[in-house]
Amino acid sequence: MLFFSFRYLAFFLFITSLLSFMNIIYSYYFNFFLNLNNYIFTLFLSLILGSIFFLKKKKNTDFKINIYGKILTVLAGYILIPLIFSLPFYLSVYNFTLLDSFFESISGFTSTGFSIIENIKNYDESLIIWRSTTQWIGGLYFLFSIVLLIDIFDDNLKKSLTNFLSFNTSETVKQSIKIFLMYTVLTVILFLIFNIFEFRSFISLNLSLTFISSGGFLPVNSFSNIATTNLKELVLAFSMLISFFSIFLSYNLFFKKNRSLNFFQEDIYLLIYLVFLIAVFFIFLNFENDFSRILLLISSCISNIGVSLNDTPKNLSLIFLILVIIGGSFFSTSSGIRFLKLFAMFRFSINNLISHAKPKNIYVDKHFIFEISYKKHEINKYFLSILIFIISIFILSSLLTLSNIHFENALKLSVLTLMNTVNSSMYGLGDLNFGEMSIITKYYLIFFMIIGRVELLTLLIIFKKFLFKN
């Protein structure tokens, strides 16, 4: 197991060293020498550590890795990689504490977007890019983790990745390579799109790293300084939707042979959900007849990015928060309580209630449009995920309330933390100052940001392993 774990983590340490090298080149090219030595130190540290992990020899006593080993490997990565990424923050001239540095890097690595930084203008561009880089590699790590933990997810998510319901080693490597290539290509495409529509190159680079990972870090203090025209609002809205749909959607559309509509069922349902939301907002909540702004707000919520404009209506914060919960994007959360899951549970519940009133009737548990039945064990897993989500919100909001955060803000912050979505004025939390929070509160948020990525279900599986030996 250790052999596999070291190799898995070594891959991301090598990527970290590569990203450090790219930041060094950027700093040299634009004469940002203030924190240059920090990136050089991070480059060598990640390279040396990655080499040690990669060169570790496989022992005869090593056994085939099981699901418990995979979960522990993923959890280890969510501690080790952000710790490496926190070094440029901690060693910089801006006096970050070690905890604040780790908080900033874990927030980026989990694509959450909570930030200690108040005024981004006071920081050099190389550190801002480094901050956005933590989101990019975090998004890639998350997608790799989905492949690694494929066996614990529902069949719908599996089918959006592959026709295989379980992966052997070769299939895992194959899907991982495909993800890496698609993720990188989509990042480049986003960067080119932003440049075509005359965004500043520095802004384009940061946004492409942020949006592809469904992250919330911005290179400016206000998102309104970027979305300055209706055209730019539309471009930003459609760019956010890339992380809403499956990463393999474009690949399957152009390269998959003998594909059927059933293969795209998840993305088709998400498209229906998106169209429905746009129609409802445009008809009932379109107060200023501004379609581009409506689409931007919806895209930001359902993609779990969470950024918003300054003049977002505050009376709609509850609706936006609900959209965040329902609209867990493919890139953002592996079991975001999606439209399809909620619909399946609703239909299953209604069928069971009606069957008691009319027991002679026959009810078919199938999704609409597609002739695909949902199985009872999947429904049970959906209900369990919701139950775990509610319990997690209750625990975190209670802890935050005890930390002298107003209950309403604590509840909102708990939802955003578990859904890895940045706080903004759209949810009434735009003025939240993480730098002034207590040490214990930051630890709470760090822990639950990781939980939002790996799910509490994975921890329950680990507890089951050690508490129930049989």
C-alpha positions as CSV (number, residue, x, y, z in Angstrom):
1,M,0.0,0.0,0.0
2,L,2.8,2.4,0.9
3,F,4.4,1.9,-2.5
4,F,1.2,3.1,-4.3
5,S,0.6,5.9,-1.8
6,F,4.2,7.3,-2.3
7,R,3.9,7.1,-6.1
8,Y,0.5,8.8,-6.1
9,L,1.8,11.7,-4.0
10,A,5.1,11.9,-5.8
11,F,3.2,12.7,-9.1
12,F,1.6,15.8,-7.5
13,L,4.8,16.8,-5.9
14,F,6.4,16.8,-9.3
15,I,3.6,18.9,-10.7
16,T,4.1,21.3,-7.7
17,S,7.8,21.6,-8.6
18,L,6.8,22.3,-12.3
19,L,4.3,25.0,-11.2
20,S,7.0,26.5,-9.0
21,F,9.4,26.6,-12.0
22,M,6.7,28.4,-14.1
23,N,6.2,30.9,-11.3
24,I,10.0,31.5,-11.2
25,I,10.0,32.2,-15.0
26,Y,7.0,34.5,-14.6
27,S,8.8,36.4,-11.8
28,Y,12.0,36.8,-13.8
29,Y,10.2,37.9,-16.9
30,F,8.2,40.6,-15.2
31,N,10.9,41.5,-12.7
32,F,9.0,40.3,-9.6
33,F,12.0,39.4,-7.4
34,L,10.4,40.1,-4.0
35,N,9.5,36.5,-3.3
36,L,11.5,34.7,-5.9
37,N,13.7,32.8,-3.5
38,N,10.5,31.3,-1.9
39,Y,9.5,29.7,-5.2
40,I,13.0,28.4,-5.7
41,F,13.0,26.8,-2.3
42,T,9.5,25.3,-2.9
43,L,10.8,24.0,-6.3
44,F,13.7,22.1,-4.8
45,L,11.8,20.9,-1.7
46,S,8.9,19.4,-3.8
47,L,11.3,18.0,-6.3
48,I,13.5,16.3,-3.7
49,L,10.5,15.0,-1.7
50,G,8.8,13.8,-4.8
51,S,12.0,11.9,-5.9
52,I,12.3,10.2,-2.5
53,F,8.6,9.1,-2.7
54,F,9.0,8.0,-6.3
55,L,12.2,6.0,-5.8
56,K,10.9,4.1,-2.8
57,K,11.2,0.5,-3.6
58,K,8.3,-1.9,-3.5
59,K,8.7,-4.4,-0.8
60,N,7.5,-8.0,-1.0
61,T,5.3,-7.4,2.0
62,D,3.4,-4.7,0.2
63,F,-0.2,-5.9,-0.5
64,K,-2.7,-4.8,-3.1
65,I,-4.2,-1.5,-2.1
66,N,-7.8,-1.6,-0.9
67,I,-10.4,1.1,-0.6
68,Y,-9.2,2.0,2.9
69,G,-5.7,2.5,1.7
70,K,-6.9,4.7,-1.2
71,I,-8.9,6.9,1.2
72,L,-6.0,7.4,3.5
73,T,-3.8,8.2,0.5
74,V,-6.2,10.9,-0.7
75,L,-6.5,12.3,2.8
76,A,-2.7,12.4,3.2
77,G,-2.5,14.4,-0.1
78,Y,-5.0,17.0,1.3
79,I,-2.5,17.7,4.1
80,L,0.9,17.3,2.4
81,I,0.4,19.2,-0.9
82,P,-1.3,22.3,0.7
83,L,1.5,22.3,3.3
84,I,4.1,22.6,0.5
85,F,2.0,25.3,-1.2
86,S,1.8,27.3,2.0
87,L,5.6,27.9,2.1
88,P,5.7,30.8,-0.4
89,F,3.0,32.5,1.7
90,Y,4.8,31.8,5.0
91,L,8.2,32.8,3.7
92,S,7.0,36.0,1.9
93,V,7.5,39.5,3.1
94,Y,3.8,39.9,4.0
95,N,4.0,38.4,7.5
96,F,1.7,35.4,7.1
97,T,1.6,33.2,10.1
98,L,2.0,29.5,9.5
99,L,-1.7,28.8,10.2
100,D,-2.8,31.6,7.9
101,S,-0.5,30.3,5.2
102,F,-1.9,26.8,5.5
103,F,-5.5,28.2,5.6
104,E,-4.9,30.1,2.4
105,S,-3.4,27.1,0.6
106,I,-5.9,24.6,1.8
107,S,-8.7,27.0,0.8
108,G,-7.2,27.1,-2.7
109,F,-6.4,23.4,-2.9
110,T,-10.0,22.5,-2.0
111,S,-11.2,25.2,-4.5
112,T,-13.2,26.9,-1.7
113,G,-11.8,30.4,-2.0
114,F,-11.9,31.7,1.6
115,S,-9.0,34.2,1.9
116,I,-7.0,35.8,4.7
117,I,-6.0,38.5,2.2
118,E,-8.2,41.7,2.4
119,N,-6.7,44.0,-0.2
120,I,-5.2,42.0,-3.1
121,K,-3.7,45.2,-4.6
122,N,-1.0,45.2,-1.8
123,Y,0.5,41.9,-3.0
124,D,2.8,41.2,-6.0
125,E,1.4,39.4,-9.0
126,S,3.6,36.3,-8.6
127,L,2.1,35.5,-5.2
128,I,-1.5,36.1,-6.6
129,I,-0.7,33.7,-9.4
130,W,0.7,31.2,-6.9
131,R,-2.6,31.5,-5.0
132,S,-4.6,30.7,-8.1
133,T,-2.2,27.8,-8.9
134,T,-3.2,26.1,-5.6
135,Q,-6.7,25.9,-7.0
136,W,-5.6,24.5,-10.3
137,I,-3.6,21.6,-8.8
138,G,-6.3,21.1,-6.2
139,G,-9.0,20.7,-8.9
140,L,-6.7,18.2,-10.7
141,Y,-6.1,16.3,-7.5
142,F,-9.8,16.1,-6.8
143,L,-10.5,14.6,-10.2
144,F,-7.7,12.1,-9.8
145,S,-9.2,11.2,-6.4
146,I,-12.6,10.5,-8.0
147,V,-10.9,7.9,-10.2
148,L,-9.0,6.5,-7.3
149,L,-12.2,6.2,-5.1
150,I,-14.5,5.3,-8.0
151,D,-15.9,2.2,-6.2
152,I,-17.6,4.2,-3.4
153,F,-19.6,6.5,-5.8
154,D,-22.9,5.9,-7.5
155,D,-23.3,4.4,-10.9
156,N,-24.3,7.6,-12.6
157,L,-21.0,9.3,-11.7
158,K,-19.1,6.1,-12.8
159,K,-20.9,6.1,-16.2
160,S,-19.9,9.8,-16.7
161,L,-16.3,8.7,-16.5
162,T,-16.2,5.3,-18.1
163,N,-18.3,2.2,-19.0
164,F,-16.3,0.3,-16.4
165,L,-17.9,0.1,-13.0
166,S,-14.6,-0.6,-11.3
167,F,-11.1,0.2,-12.3
168,N,-8.0,-2.0,-12.4
169,T,-4.5,-0.4,-12.4
170,S,-4.3,0.1,-16.2
171,E,-7.8,1.6,-16.4
172,T,-7.0,4.0,-13.6
173,V,-3.8,5.2,-15.3
174,K,-5.7,5.5,-18.6
175,Q,-8.5,7.6,-17.1
176,S,-6.0,9.7,-15.1
177,I,-4.0,10.6,-18.2
178,K,-7.2,11.5,-20.1
179,I,-8.2,13.7,-17.2
180,F,-4.9,15.4,-17.0
181,L,-4.9,16.2,-20.8
182,M,-8.5,17.4,-20.8
183,Y,-8.0,19.5,-17.7
184,T,-4.9,21.2,-19.2
185,V,-6.5,21.7,-22.6
186,L,-9.6,23.3,-21.1
187,T,-7.5,25.6,-19.0
188,V,-5.6,26.8,-22.1
189,I,-8.9,27.2,-24.0
190,L,-10.3,29.4,-21.1
191,F,-7.2,31.5,-21.1
192,L,-7.4,32.1,-24.9
193,I,-11.1,32.9,-24.7
194,F,-10.5,35.5,-22.0
195,N,-7.8,37.1,-24.0
196,I,-9.9,37.1,-27.2
197,F,-12.5,39.1,-25.3
198,E,-9.9,41.6,-24.2
199,F,-9.4,40.7,-20.6
200,R,-6.0,41.6,-19.3
201,S,-3.6,38.7,-19.6
202,F,-2.9,38.6,-15.9
203,I,-6.6,38.5,-15.2
204,S,-7.1,35.8,-17.9
205,L,-4.4,33.6,-16.4
206,N,-5.9,33.8,-12.9
207,L,-9.5,33.3,-14.0
208,S,-8.6,30.3,-16.2
209,L,-6.8,28.6,-13.2
210,T,-9.7,29.5,-11.0
211,F,-12.8,28.7,-13.1
212,I,-11.5,25.3,-14.4
213,S,-11.1,24.1,-10.8
214,S,-14.4,25.7,-9.7
215,G,-12.5,27.8,-7.3
216,G,-13.2,31.2,-5.8
217,F,-9.9,33.2,-5.7
218,L,-10.0,36.4,-7.7
219,P,-7.0,38.5,-8.8
220,V,-8.8,41.7,-7.9
221,N,-10.8,43.0,-4.9
222,S,-14.1,43.1,-6.6
223,F,-15.5,40.8,-9.3
224,S,-17.4,43.9,-10.7
225,N,-14.0,45.2,-11.8
226,I,-13.7,42.3,-14.2
227,A,-17.3,41.9,-15.4
228,T,-17.5,45.5,-16.7
229,T,-19.8,45.0,-19.7
230,N,-22.7,42.7,-20.6
231,L,-20.5,40.9,-23.1
232,K,-17.9,40.1,-20.5
233,E,-20.6,39.0,-18.1
234,L,-21.8,36.5,-20.7
235,V,-18.3,35.2,-21.4
236,L,-17.6,34.8,-17.7
237,A,-21.0,33.0,-17.2
238,F,-20.4,30.5,-19.9
239,S,-16.8,29.9,-18.7
240,M,-18.1,29.0,-15.3
241,L,-20.4,26.4,-16.8
242,I,-17.4,24.4,-18.0
243,S,-16.9,23.2,-14.5
244,F,-20.6,22.5,-14.1
245,F,-20.7,19.8,-16.7
246,S,-18.5,16.6,-16.8
247,I,-14.9,17.1,-17.8
248,F,-15.4,14.4,-20.4
249,L,-18.4,16.1,-22.1
250,S,-16.4,17.7,-24.9
251,Y,-14.1,14.6,-25.2
252,N,-17.1,12.3,-25.6
253,L,-18.9,14.6,-28.0
254,F,-16.0,14.7,-30.5
255,F,-14.0,11.5,-29.9
256,K,-16.3,8.9,-28.5
257,K,-17.5,6.3,-31.0
258,N,-20.9,4.6,-30.9
259,R,-22.1,6.9,-28.2
260,S,-25.8,7.1,-27.2
261,L,-27.8,9.6,-25.4
262,N,-27.8,7.4,-22.3
263,F,-24.0,8.0,-22.1
264,F,-24.7,11.8,-21.7
265,Q,-27.6,11.4,-19.3
266,E,-26.0,13.3,-16.4
267,D,-25.0,16.3,-18.6
268,I,-28.4,16.3,-20.3
269,Y,-30.2,16.4,-16.9
270,L,-27.9,19.2,-15.8
271,L,-28.6,21.1,-19.0
272,I,-32.4,20.8,-18.3
273,Y,-31.8,22.0,-14.8
274,L,-29.8,25.0,-16.0
275,V,-32.5,26.0,-18.6
276,F,-35.2,25.6,-16.0
277,L,-33.3,27.9,-13.6
278,I,-32.7,30.5,-16.3
279,A,-36.4,30.5,-17.3
280,V,-37.6,30.9,-13.6
281,F,-35.1,33.7,-12.9
282,F,-35.8,35.5,-16.2
283,I,-39.6,35.4,-15.7
284,F,-40.0,36.0,-12.0
285,L,-36.7,37.5,-10.7
286,N,-35.6,39.6,-13.6
287,F,-36.0,43.0,-11.9
288,E,-33.7,45.0,-14.2
289,N,-34.2,43.0,-17.5
290,D,-30.5,42.1,-17.4
291,F,-30.1,38.6,-18.8
292,S,-26.3,38.5,-18.7
293,R,-26.3,39.3,-15.0
294,I,-28.9,36.6,-14.3
295,L,-26.9,34.0,-16.2
296,L,-23.7,35.0,-14.4
297,L,-25.3,34.7,-10.9
298,I,-26.8,31.3,-11.8
299,S,-23.6,30.0,-13.3
300,S,-21.6,31.1,-10.3
301,C,-24.0,29.3,-7.8
302,I,-24.5,26.0,-9.6
303,S,-20.8,25.7,-10.5
304,N,-19.9,26.2,-6.8
305,I,-17.5,29.1,-7.7
306,G,-19.6,31.6,-5.7
307,V,-18.2,34.9,-6.8
308,S,-20.7,37.7,-7.4
309,L,-21.1,41.3,-8.4
310,N,-21.3,44.2,-5.9
311,D,-24.9,45.0,-6.6
312,T,-26.3,41.5,-6.2
313,P,-29.8,41.6,-4.7
314,K,-29.4,40.6,-1.0
315,N,-33.0,39.5,-0.7
316,L,-32.2,36.5,-2.9
317,S,-29.3,35.2,-0.8
318,L,-31.4,32.2,0.5
319,I,-32.2,31.2,-3.1
320,F,-28.6,31.5,-4.1
321,L,-27.6,29.4,-1.1
322,I,-30.1,26.7,-2.1
323,L,-28.7,26.7,-5.7
324,V,-25.2,26.1,-4.2
325,I,-26.5,23.1,-2.3
326,I,-28.3,21.6,-5.2
327,G,-25.8,22.5,-7.9
328,G,-22.7,20.7,-6.8
329,S,-20.7,20.7,-10.0
330,F,-18.7,17.8,-11.3
331,F,-15.5,19.6,-10.6
332,S,-16.4,20.9,-7.3
333,T,-17.9,18.1,-5.3
334,S,-18.2,14.4,-6.1
335,S,-21.5,14.1,-4.4
336,G,-23.0,17.5,-4.6
337,I,-26.7,17.0,-4.0
338,R,-27.5,17.3,-7.7
339,F,-30.7,17.8,-9.4
340,L,-30.8,14.2,-10.6
341,K,-30.3,12.8,-7.1
342,L,-32.9,15.0,-5.6
343,F,-35.4,14.1,-8.4
344,A,-34.7,10.4,-7.9
345,M,-35.3,10.6,-4.2
346,F,-38.4,12.7,-4.7
347,R,-39.9,10.3,-7.2
348,F,-38.9,7.2,-5.1
349,S,-40.5,8.8,-2.0
350,I,-43.7,9.7,-3.9
351,N,-44.0,6.3,-5.4
352,N,-43.7,4.6,-2.0
353,L,-46.3,6.9,-0.5
354,I,-48.8,6.3,-3.3
355,S,-48.2,2.6,-3.3
356,H,-49.5,2.4,0.2
357,A,-52.7,4.3,-0.8
358,K,-53.1,2.3,-4.1
359,P,-51.2,-1.0,-3.5
360,K,-52.7,-2.6,-6.6
361,N,-51.1,-0.1,-9.0
362,I,-47.7,-0.6,-10.5
363,Y,-45.1,2.1,-10.2
364,V,-41.9,2.1,-12.2
365,D,-38.8,3.8,-10.7
366,K,-37.3,5.4,-13.8
367,H,-35.8,8.7,-14.6
368,F,-37.7,10.8,-17.1
369,I,-36.5,11.0,-20.7
370,F,-34.2,8.0,-20.4
371,E,-35.4,4.4,-19.8
372,I,-33.0,4.1,-16.9
373,S,-34.1,2.7,-13.5
374,Y,-32.6,3.9,-10.3
375,K,-31.8,1.1,-7.9
376,K,-32.8,1.1,-4.3
377,H,-29.2,0.9,-2.9
378,E,-28.4,4.1,-4.9
379,I,-31.4,5.8,-3.4
380,N,-30.2,4.7,0.1
381,K,-26.8,6.2,-0.7
382,Y,-28.5,9.5,-1.8
383,F,-30.5,9.7,1.4
384,L,-27.3,8.9,3.4
385,S,-25.4,11.7,1.7
386,I,-28.1,14.2,2.5
387,L,-28.3,13.0,6.1
388,I,-24.5,13.3,6.5
389,F,-24.6,16.7,4.8
390,I,-27.3,17.9,7.3
391,I,-25.4,16.5,10.3
392,S,-22.1,18.2,9.1
393,I,-23.9,21.5,8.7
394,F,-25.3,21.2,12.2
395,I,-21.9,20.3,13.7
396,L,-19.9,23.1,11.9
397,S,-22.6,25.8,12.4
398,S,-22.7,24.9,16.2
399,L,-18.9,25.2,16.4
400,L,-18.9,28.5,14.5
401,T,-21.6,29.8,16.7
402,L,-19.6,28.9,19.8
403,S,-16.8,30.9,18.2
404,N,-18.9,34.1,18.4
405,I,-20.1,34.1,14.8
406,H,-23.8,35.1,14.4
407,F,-25.9,32.0,13.9
408,E,-27.2,33.0,10.5
409,N,-23.7,33.7,9.3
410,A,-22.5,30.5,10.8
411,L,-25.2,28.5,9.0
412,K,-24.4,30.1,5.7
413,L,-20.7,29.7,6.2
414,S,-21.2,26.0,7.0
415,V,-23.0,25.4,3.8
416,L,-20.4,27.2,1.7
417,T,-17.5,25.4,3.5
418,L,-19.0,22.0,2.9
419,M,-19.8,22.8,-0.7
420,N,-16.4,24.4,-1.2
421,T,-17.9,27.7,-2.4
422,V,-16.4,31.1,-1.7
423,N,-18.2,33.6,0.5
424,S,-19.5,36.7,-1.3
425,S,-22.1,39.4,-1.1
426,M,-24.5,37.1,-3.0
427,Y,-24.9,35.1,0.2
428,G,-24.6,38.1,2.6
429,L,-21.1,37.2,3.6
430,G,-19.0,39.5,1.5
431,D,-17.6,41.4,4.5
432,L,-16.5,38.3,6.4
433,N,-12.9,38.7,7.7
434,F,-11.1,35.3,8.0
435,G,-7.9,37.0,9.2
436,E,-9.6,38.2,12.4
437,M,-11.1,34.8,13.2
438,S,-9.7,32.8,16.2
439,I,-7.2,30.0,15.7
440,I,-9.6,27.3,16.6
441,T,-12.2,28.6,14.1
442,K,-9.6,28.4,11.3
443,Y,-8.9,24.8,12.3
444,Y,-12.7,24.1,12.1
445,L,-12.9,25.5,8.6
446,I,-9.8,23.8,7.4
447,F,-11.1,20.4,8.6
448,F,-14.5,20.8,7.0
449,M,-13.1,22.2,3.8
450,I,-11.3,18.9,3.4
451,I,-14.5,17.1,4.4
452,G,-16.3,18.9,1.7
453,R,-13.8,17.5,-0.8
454,V,-13.4,13.9,0.3
455,E,-16.9,13.6,1.9
456,L,-17.8,12.5,5.4
457,L,-18.8,9.2,3.9
458,T,-15.1,8.3,3.3
459,L,-14.3,8.9,6.9
460,L,-17.2,6.8,8.0
461,I,-15.8,4.0,5.8
462,I,-12.5,4.4,7.7
463,F,-14.2,4.4,11.1
464,K,-16.1,1.3,10.1
465,K,-12.8,-0.4,9.2
466,F,-11.3,0.2,12.7
467,L,-14.4,0.1,14.8
468,F,-16.1,-3.0,13.3
469,K,-13.4,-5.5,12.5
470,N,-15.8,-7.9,10.9
